[in-house]
Amino acid sequence: MARPTEIELPPRYYLEYFEYVLRFVQEQYQSTLSTDEFLFLERFAALSEDARCLFVRMANRRGLFFRPDRFEYAEIDHLPDALAALLDAGFAERLHPDHAPDATELLCIFTRGELVDLIRCLLPEAAGLSKLKKPELVAFMVEEISFEEIVACLNEQETLVRQGYVETVEMVKFCFFGTLDADMSQFVVRDIGHAKLENMEGKKFTPFFRSRRDMEDKLAISRAYQHFRYIRDTDPPELVFDWLMRWSSHHRELSAAAQPLFDRMALKTAALLERAPLPELALQTYRLTEKAPSRERQARLLHKLDRTEEAQHLCDAIKAQPQNAEERFFAIDFCNRLAKKKGAVKATTDTLRQAEAVEISPAFRYQVEQGVIEHFRAQGKQAAHSENYLWRGFFGLALWDVLFDDEADALHNPLQRAPSDLFKPDFLENRRARIEAELQFLDRKRHAKKLLSERYAEKEGMLVPLVGWHETLLPLVLACLQKLKPKQLKAIFLEMARDLKENGRGFPDLFVWDGKGYEFIEVKSPTDQLSAQQLHWLHFFEEIGVKARVLRVVWGEEA
C-alpha cells in the first residue's frame, strides 16, 4: 500500500492561522470586544510581517519569558529587527524588576545547571545546592534572593524579553475556542490530515458568548478551574476549601455561561473533602451547587452526621424532582432506609437478584461479556458488544444533519467537533421539532438502511464525540434498525436527546439476535452491581416494548 502523501504547510502557516482567528473574532464579537482589544488588533496589523511572525511564535509557545538569542526561525528574515519592532510597539518588554510577580515563571526557562550558577553568583555562601531539584532551586531563589538582583545579573548575561498583550491574546483565543483547553495547534492537526472534521464551509457561526459579562465570567471560572486542578494535587484539602470559598465569595452571581464549570469545580472540591475525610467542609461545599450528585452526597453526609431530619427533607425534595436516574433511584432507596422499612432492598439490588443466571466457563473470568457472547453463539444466535457504542453511534449517524444545523446557534468556529449544546439539558428543548422531523426517515426501513450506509461511508473517521468508528458499527446499527420498530427507535433517541450526558450511557452490554427475534442483555458477573442508569434504560426499554434483561453469570467447573 502506498504511503499517504505528507502535507507540507507553508513556512508562515502559524501567522495565517492567527490572523484568521483575529479576523473571525473581530467579526463575531464586534459589539463585545473592549477598546483595548480593538487597539491590539489595529496595532498588530500595523507591524511588519516579520514582527507579526515573531510575536505569534512567542504567543503560541508556553510561558511568558523568552531568550531571543536562542530563537531559530528560518522563515523570519531579520530576527533582530523583528524583535526591535515588537519592543518599540509594546508587543514585548525587556526583563524588568516590575516582572517580580512572574519570578517563578521566569526562572523556569533556565536549566538546573544555569540556576545553580546563578545562585552561586548571587549568593556564594549558599550550600546544599547539589541535592536540590530544579523546582526546589526555583523556590529557593524566589524566597532567598531579591528579584532586582536576579534581573540585574541576568540582564548582564543576555537579552531576556517578556511577551506583551498576554491577557488580550488569551481573551481573543478564548473567544474563538470557547475554552482555555484548546490552542492553535488544532489548525495544524486539521490541515495535515491528522483530524477529519465536518466541513463547515458555508455554515453560519454565532459567538460562543453573547455578552461581555459572559466572556469575562467564563474566562474567570476557566482560569480558576485551571488553578484548582493544580492545587488539588499540591495543597491540603483544607486550603483548597479556603481558596474556593474566597473565590466564590467574590463571584457570587456568575452568568449562565460560567455556571456549569463552577458547578463542576465545586463538586470536585467537595468530593476531595469528603475523601479527606472532612464531612462538615464537604457538606458546606456541596451546598454551593444543586448539580447532581450534590443533593445525594449532602443527604448521605447528613445521615452520617446524625442529622436525619435534614437528610429526610432533602431526600423528599430529590424524590419530588430528580435530576437524573441516579437521583431518582437514590431517593426511593434512601427514603426507605431512613424510614427503616423492614425488608427494603435497593431497586438495583432487587432487579439483580431476580435476574436469570447463566453458567459460563471460568476461562472467561476476565472477559465476562465475551463468555456470554459465546454462550449465545453456541445456540446459533448472533451476539455482539453493543452497550453505549451502538446507541451513541446510531444516534450520531441518524441525526448528523441536526447536530451540525447552524440554525440552532450552537456552531461557533470551523474546528468544532460537535455543537456546543450537545450535552446540555436544553438540547432537546431547543431542537425537538427538528429532531422529530429528521427521525421520520426511520419509518421506511429500506430507505433508512440506504441513508445510514451512505452517511457512514461519507463521514467515516470524522472526529465527533458520539460516533466510535469501527468496522462493527454499521452492521450493528443496521441489525438494530431491522429488529426494532421505528417508534421504538424514535423513543430511544428522544430519551437520549433529553440529556445526552446522562442518557448517552448505561445501555445493556450485548445485542443478541437471530431470525426469530432479538434481545439486549445486561451482563453481571458475581461481583458486579447494577447502576441506576442501567436500571433506567431497562425500565425504559420495558415501557416501549424493547426486549431487554439482566443476565447473572455464575462460574462453571474448571476445565
Summary of the structure (lengths in Angstrom):
residues: 559
radius of gyration: 29.1
end to end distance: 44.2
largest distance: 86.9
contacts: 1645
relative contact order: 0.07
helix: 59%
strand: 7%
